[in-house]
Amino acid sequence: MRPITSAQLKIIHMLLGQLDLMARKPEIVYSFTDGRTESSREMTLIEAKSLIEYLKGSQEKTTIIRRIWHLAYESGIIVPGDHDERSMNAAKLDSFCKQYGTVKKAISMQSLKELKRTVKQFEAMYHKRKDKQETLDQIEALKGYINIFIKHEDYERAAEAKKFLDKLTEEIAPKRKKAAKAV
């Protein structure tokens, strides 16, 4: 069996450092060598290749999980805070994914393929929330204009602004309310 190359050794150490797993290196190496050694220098070429592929997949998973956390924060699902708040956020996010997620699993239990589906869902939710917030901002601005038009006794422009306001309000109304109005 061919031993690990120096390039592979450097890549393993770099990836372990990036993933903040250097402290767990002996147990990781131990598991990839089927209990033969805890030293990365004693790994075989094939074992090292397998570990590098695993760590690169972990790196991609970590990047996607961070993206999901960011989108969840931006969407108002989780809130910033200290270590205790982070634990609560992890529980909230897992609960949300189990109940409403496309995969119906906790984030830590999802494969790379499943995480990619989950991040697409969170991106769609984020964009929908952002669009709704922009519409709400437009509604507030229109209300201000309507008040100005009324104050200046420009009732025609106030009526036009009111029509546009009603249209925007209808756009953001929950679908259940839209269906009830149609009946």
N, C-alpha and C positions, 0 to 999 in steps of 0.2 A: 504494500500500500504506500502510495506516495504521500509524503508529509505536506503540511500546509505551506503555502508560499508566503514570503514576507509581504507581498502586496495584499493577499487575503487577510493576513494578520492585521495590517494597517486598516483595512476596510472594516473588519470586525470591531476593532477598538474605536474607530471613528463613529460607526453606527451605534455602538453601545453608549458612547458619550453623548451623542445627539439625542438618544432616547432616554437618557438619564438612568441607564441600567448597569453602569460600570460596577456598582456595589454588588450586583447579583450575577456578575460574570461567571464565577465558579459554578454556581448551580445551573446556569444556562448551558455552559459548556458541558457540564456533567450529563445533562439531559440529552444533548445532541451527540454525545459519544457513547450513549447507552451505558453510562456509569463507568466508563473506562478511565476517564481523567477529568480533572477540574481545570487543567491548564490549557489555554488556547494554543500554546506552542506545540503541544503534543497531539493536536487534532490532525486528522488526515485531510487530504485535498477534498475528498467528497463530503466529509463532515463539515468542513469549513464552507464549502459551496452551499450546502443545505442551510447552514446557520445564516449566511449572508442573505440568501433569498428570503428566509423567515424574517430577518431584521428589516429588510427593505419593505416587505409587506407590512410589518408593524409600523414602520415609519409612515407609510401611506395611510394606514388606519388611524394613526395618531393625528395626522394632518386633517383627515376628514372629521374625526371626532372633535377636534378643536373648532373646525368650521361649523359643525352642528351646534356646539356650545355658543359660539358667537352669534349665529342666526337665532338661536333660542333667546339669548339675551336681548338682541335687537327687536325680537318679536314680542317681548314682554312675558315670555314663559318663565324665565328665571331672572333673578335679580343679583346685582353685585354684592359682595360681602366678604367676610373673613372665612376662616377654615370651617367653622360650624355652618355658615351659610352655604359654603361650597358643598358640604355633605347634603344639606337640604335640597340644593339645586340638583345634585346628582339623582336624588330620590324622585324629585319632581319630573325631571327629564325622563328617567326610566319609566315612571308611571305613565307619563304622557305617551311615550313610544309604545308601551304595552297596550294602552287603551286606544289611541288614535293613529298610531304609526302604520305605515304601509306594511311593515314586517311583523308587528305585534310581538316584539322582543325588546328586552333592555338593551341599551347601546353596547354595553360591555360584552353581551352575548352574540352580537351580530358579526357575521363574516364581512370581509371587504366588499363583496358584491352587495350584501344587504345594506351596509353603511352607505354605499353610493346611492341606493334607492332612497334611504332615509334623508341624506343631505339634499337630494332633489326635492323631496317633500318640504323640508324646512326652507329651502330657497323659494319655493312657490308660496309658502305661507308668509315669508318675509316680504316678498314683492306685493302680495295682496294687501298686507297690513300697511305697507308704505303707500300704495295707491289709495287706500281708504283714508289714510291720514292726510294725504294731499287734498282729497275731495273735501274732507272735514274742514281743512284750512280755507278752501275756496268758499265753503258754505258760511263760515264765520266772516270772511271778507265781504261776501254778498249781503249778509245781515247788516254790516256796518254801512255799506253803500245804500241799502234800502232806507235806513234811518236818516242818512244824509239827504237822500232825495225827498223823503217826506218832510224833513225839516225845512227844505228849500221849496216845498210845495210843487215838486216836479213828479206828479203822480204817474205820468205815463212811463217814465224811466223806472220808477219804483215798481210798477206793474210788470214791466219787462224783466227786471231783476228778480222779482218774486217768481215769475214763471221758470226762470233759469234755476232759481233756488229750489223750487219744487222738483224739477227734473233731477238735480244733483242729489237731493234728499231721497228720491225714489231709487236712484242707482245704488245707494249704499244701504238701503233697507234690507233686513234679513229676507231670505228667499221665502220663508214661511209667510211673512206679512205680505209679500208681493202676490203670492198664490191666493191668499184670502181676499185681497182687493180685486183680483181678476174674476172671482166667482160672483 
